[in-house]
């Protein structure tokens, strides 16, 4: 295979090969991460907005975001503002960060005078000839931003968290390699609650979390968190709206009843039956009877 590569002179971003060749990241996840890392300094764009500009559809965006979170390239924190609304801070990094390292980057970027803990350095790019004009800017460890385009109306505690905690305990009780502390269960419960909200059963959770376990399991909490994020089922499609019922109307057969049409009928069942019988009557007796009954009803209404 032949390659022809020219080092750009300006407007480029240094991306570690580890991201481009990552075996567990889909093309959508890599594209979303690269789009974010390539944003100019000072541009504050949430992940959902970046996905929209990159042409990533809603379902693919959800999977891509879960993959990036599971691999440590995306971290999120929710907080309540003074006005009572919930806002989310997102951290996007070009190297995988643990939860502790991500918090240190966040706090170091947001609080003056507080030094973050050391984070793993980005892989050193291969040496290339210097471009004729300009020079690359140093790669940023992370990009911290306030999320403005995603749903922040719910507090961190999921309404199904209690049920999810019980489900996690039931699923992992029989597997020694997946023993969890009460703190681990509480931390994973919101993720499992998302499964329950999307219609997953206890059997679905057990199959996703306990199948093909590695030997050995170094971190039960880390393994389960990865699987809960990476295998999260798609949400059920919204049900189609039911048609509105027809308005009430008076029967046009002369009986005086009030009916609610199912389709385009204008008379009640009894009047339609009498009308159908009159059509097939050849002697005229039914028609005469109907005229007599109509006269009786009219007289009763006049009385």
N, C-alpha and C positions, 0 to 999 in steps of 0.2 A: 504494500500500500504506500502510495506517495503522499507526502504532506507538503503544503506550502503555507508557511506561517510568517506574518509580518508583525512585529511588535508595534502596537498602536502608540502614537505620539501623545495623545490626550484622550480624555473622557473614557477611561477604562478602570476596571476594578480588579484587584488581585483576589482570586478565588482559590482556596486550597484544592488540590486534586482529590483530597479525601472526600470532599462534598460531591464532586462530579462523578467519582467512581463508587460512591457509597452503595453497598449491595442491598440495603434495606429501605432506601428512599426511592419513591417513585419519581417519574419524570415531572409530575405535577408538583411534588414536594420540592424537588431540586429547583424547578423553575420559579416557584414562589420565593424560596430562600434567596436565590440569585437576584431576583427582581428587587427584593428588599435591600440586599447588601449593595446593590448598584445605585440606590437612590442618592441624589446629591446631598451634601451636608445641609441641615436645616429643613429638609422636607420631612414632614411628619405625616406618615400614611399608615393606617392600620392594616392588618393582614387581610381583612376582608376587602378593603378598598384596593389593595395591591392585587389581590386575586382577580377582582373585576377588571382592572386595567390590563392584567396579563392574559385575560380571556379564559380563566379557569372557572368552570361551572361550579354551582353550589355544592353538589355532592362530592365532586373531586376536591374542592377546597377543604371540606370537612375532613376527608381522609388525609390530605396532604398536611394539614395543620396537626392532626393527631400523630402522624409519623414524625414530624419535626419536634413535637413535644416529647415523644418517647425517646428520641435520640439525643435530646439535650440542646437542640439548636434554638428552641423557642421556650420561653418561660413567661408565665402570667401571674399577676397578683391582683386581687380585687380589694377595693377599699370603699368605704362610705364617705362621701363628701359632706361638707358642712350643711348642704341643703337636703341631705337625706338620700340622695341618689347614689347608685353604685357605679363606680368607674373602674376600669381595668388598665393596668400598666403592662405593656408587653416589652419583652427583651428579646431581640433577635441577635444571634451571635454567629460568627463564621467558624467557631470551634465549639465542640460539645462542652457544656458546662453542667456540673452537678447543681442541685438545688442550693447548696451552701455557696458555691462559687457565683451562681447567678444573683443571689441576694447581696453578696459582697459587691458585685459590679453595680447593681441597682443602687445600693446605699452610697457607694463611692461616687456615683454620678449625681445623686440627689442631695447629699449632705456634705457641706464644706468641711474640710478638716478631718474627714473620716476615711482612713486608708482601707481599700479593699484587700481581701486576702489574695495571694498570688493565684493566677489562673494559668492554665496550660498555654504556652505560646503557640501562635499559628504556625503551621508547617512552612519552612523556608522555601520560597519559590525557586525554580531553577534559574541559574544565571543566564542572562541574555544580554545582547548588545544594547547599550544605552540608546534610547530613542533620540532622534535628532533634535526634537523640540520638546520641552516640558519634562517633568519627572513624575513618577507615580506617587500618590499620597500614601502614607502608611496605612495598613489595614486596620480597621476599627475592630476592637474585641467584641463589642456589642452595640446595639442600637436600642435605646430606651425611649419609649413613646407612650403617650396617653392614648388609649383606644377611643376612637370617636365614631367608628362606623359599625360596631358590633353590639349585640344585645347586652345591656348592662342593667336590666330591670330586675334581675333576681339576685338575692343575697347568696353568699357562698354556700349556706346550708341547703342542701337539696331536700325537697319535701319527702322523697322516698329514701333518704339516707338511712333511716332506722331499719327499714325492710331490707335494704341492700346490705347493711352490716350483718344482719341475721343470715342472709343468703351467702355472704362470703364465709362466715363461720361454718355454715353447713357444708359448703363446697370443699373447704380445706381441712375439715376435721379429720377425715380419713386418710389424708396424705401427709406423712411425716415431713417430707421435704418442703411443704408449704405452710408450716406452722407460723402463725402470725400473733403478735402481741395485740393487746387491746388498742394501743396507739396506732399500730399498723392498720388494723381494721377500720378505725375512725378516719385515717388518712385516705384509704382506698374506697370507703363507702360512697362518696359522691360520684366517683367514676362508675362504680357498679350500679348506682341509682340511674345513671343515664341509660344503661342497658335495660333496666326494668321499665323505664319510661318509654323506651322504643319497642316494648313488647317482648323482650327476651324472657325466657323461662329459666328456672333453676337448672334444668338439664342443659340449656344453651350455655349458661355460665360454667357449669362443670366441664363440659366438653372443651370450651375455649381455654379454660385456665389450667386444666390438668392433663390435657393430651400432649404426648411427646415431650415430657419434661427432660431437660438436659441432666447430665450426670457430671459433677454434682450441681445442685442448685446453690449458688453462692449467696444470693439474696432473694428470699421469697417475696419480700415486698417489692423490690425492683422488678422482678420477673412478672409478677401479677400486674403491676402498674403498666408495664410495657404492653402486655397482652390486652389489658382493658382498653388502652388507648388505640392500639394498632388494629384490633379486631372489632372495634365498636360497630354494631350493625347500623345500617342506614335507617333513618326515621321512616315510619309508615307514611305513605302519601295521604294528604288531607282528603277526607271524605267529600264526595260530591254533594253540593247543597240539594236538599229536598225541595221539590216544587211546592209553591204556596197553594193552599186549598182554594177552590173556587168560592166566590161569594154566594150567600144565600139568595134565593129568588123564589117568586111565586110560581106554582105549577100552572102551565098554560092549558092544561087539560080541563079546567073548570071545576076541579075538586076543592080548591081553596087551600091545599096543602102548601107548606114551605119546604123547598128541597135545596140540597147542596149538590150541584152537578159534579159528576166525576170527570166528564169530558165536555161534550157540547149538547147534552140532552136538555130539553126545555120542559119536559113533563115528568111526573113521578112514575114509578114502576106500574102502578095500577092503571093509570090513564094510558100509558103506552101499551099495556096488555089489551085494554079494551079497544084501543085504536087498531092494533094488529088484528084482533078478532073481527072487527068490522070490515077490514079490507078483504078478508077471506070469506065473509058471509055472503052468500048468493041470494038468500031469501029476503033480506032486508029486516029480519026480525031483530038482529042485534042492534042495528042502527036505530030502529024504533024504540028499543029498550033504552039505549043511550039517551035518546031525545027525551024520553019520559023521566029518566033519572036526573038529567040536567034540569028539567022543569021543576022537579021536586026540590033539588038543591037550591035553585033560584028562589022558590017560594019560601023555603026555610030561611034564607038569608033576608028576605023581605019582612018576615014575621018579627 
